[in-house]
Amino acid sequence: MPRPDHVSLRARIVRLALRYLIKWQTGGQTIKQARQRFSFYEKLVPLPPRSTQTSAVASAGVKGDLVVTPQSLSKRHGLYLHGGAYRLGSPRLYRHLTWRLAAATRSRLFVLDYRLAPENPFPAAIEDAMAAYDWLRRQAGPSPQHFLVLGDSAGGGLALGLLLKLRDSGIPLPAAAVVISPWTDLALTGSSLRTRSSSEPMLNTGDLEIFTTDYLAGTDPRNPYASPLYGDPAGLPPTLFQVGSDEILFDDAARMAEKMKRAGCQVDLSVWKCMPHVWHLLAPILPEATQAIDEIKTFTERIALDAHSRS
């Protein structure tokens, strides 16, 4: 599902800014420096509209924010897993995006504050994601017919790993999943890590080995719950992949989508020309960010209608 070739002027300016402010300035940062930078970013993130309710959750080891908008349906629940290379990030950092996704998917969206590496390496994040999914089921009832799982970057890989873990554990799967610029291969075998390293406007290929070392802590990088690309995706729910054409993680999205298709899964792979990593975070500055969120809305409504027609 390639997007139109037109790239907005704002997107071209943003690419240049990201290249200077993030890619060139932050490569090789220590974990302490990176967390200080993210803490600064958190202070700049705009608050959601007053009509959005954000409630802190701390229950049975599950921490995060429950985001409810006027569009949220009482029976539709979502789990959002944020990015940050498993070392960074928080629900607060994503509040500018998650209320938009809650509105677009018409869901009560739980944004998980999962444990981070290197203090809490694999499988801490997947354990927290499983606990959050169980918590949602207890809140909403056992049927996952109206459940969604979403994630970006490392959180996109975590979302797919969660689906594999749920299926393997015999737990009912959600109705659909959405993954944005997902990191699915911690063995770092994708050719786009090399072929797109110069065109990628935001990430540095050389940093990924550091990230994987911190998160895996000696675990096999081909463990499917850490790197879902190496799992058997048979039976996974309909999934929307969104990725920028120049991303170093392009192959992580494209290969995973293709593997799911070959396994008989319903997959939409949406490639956005020249978009930076998880460009959705730049709504409404970037028109393509709003358009990508609209695409998520269209996808989830289609899945909801399909589920309704089968019930």
Secondary structure, 3 states (H helix, E strand, C coil): CECCCCCCHHHHHHHHHHHHHHHHHHCCCCHHHHHHHHHHHHHHCCCCCCCCEEEEEEECCEEEEEEECCCCCCCCEEEEECCCCCCCCCCCCCHHHHHHHHHHHCCEEEEECCCCCCCCCCCHHHHHHHHHHHHHHHHHCCCCCCEEEEEECHHHHHHHHHHHHHHHCCCCCCCEEEEECCCCCCCCCCCHHHHCCCCCCCCCHHHHHHHHHHHHCCCCCCCCCCCHHHCCCCCCCCEEEEEECCCCCHHHHHHHHHHHHHCCCCEEEEEECCCCCCHHHHCCCCHHHHHHHHHHHHHHHHHHHHHHHHC
